[in-house]
Amino acid sequence: MRAKIVAGNWKMNKTLEEGLSLASEVVNMVADEVSGDVKVVLCTPSIYLHAVGKLVSGKVSLGAQNAYEKESGAYTGEVSPAMLATVGVKYVILGHSERREYFGETNAQLAERVNLVLKQGQTPLFCCGETLQQREKGIHLDFVKQQLTESLFHLSAEQIAKVVIAYEPIWAIGTGVTASKEQAQEMHALLRAHLASKYGQVAESISILYGGSCKPDNAQELFACKDIDGGLIGGASLKARDFVDVIKSF
Ligand code: PGA
């Protein structure tokens, strides 16, 4: 059985006060309303992690939006997986398309980050996904496979089993346009087959989340797809009601 996971990516939103009240609302609503074995993650801005970490409990865990590829040292402004561990971070988003686009993160750099995150016993939420242009040219499947190959395929089978993948087509992020369930399922199945080509049966145990304008209206049909094991949720994670309704879509 693959883990079902719904992670909220707050991105660069909310004041501290708003973030704390959102986190407590989510924790309480999840405790009251969500049954079953779904795991919930709150990926807050790094400056709020310590405070939000004191509020999470039950099915809800703490996640970071990024981490640097060095353990410590003269890297002004960066935060290491080891530091995140000290404030209770259990999941780390790596390679979000916004990080790749605006901050030039490369597949090679992400490979190093995955290693350090795993070393801390945290779960990498490894993001991949194509642009609209790549999809229109028909090179999207190969492009996304390559992202996995270059950042993850150095891992052992034991290590890859601890990674969670998030497929996020860039054209669907924050645009209100969601991939259809057929488009999403096609890519998820392809990613699983690609993982199986290297890791065999282990691929069956790896959770692959969908992200990109996933909200209460469409989560149910997406989560019902065979190879979709949950979601990475941006906009809809900023309101407790919407986020919890997405979680309840399983
Ligand atoms: P969105 O963002 O749900 O607002 O499209 C998803 C993400 O970027 O993780």
Residues whose N, C-alpha, C, O or C-beta is under 5 A from the ligand:
A	BS01	PGA	N9 A172 I173 G174 T175 G211 G212 S213 C214 L232 I233 G234 G235 A236
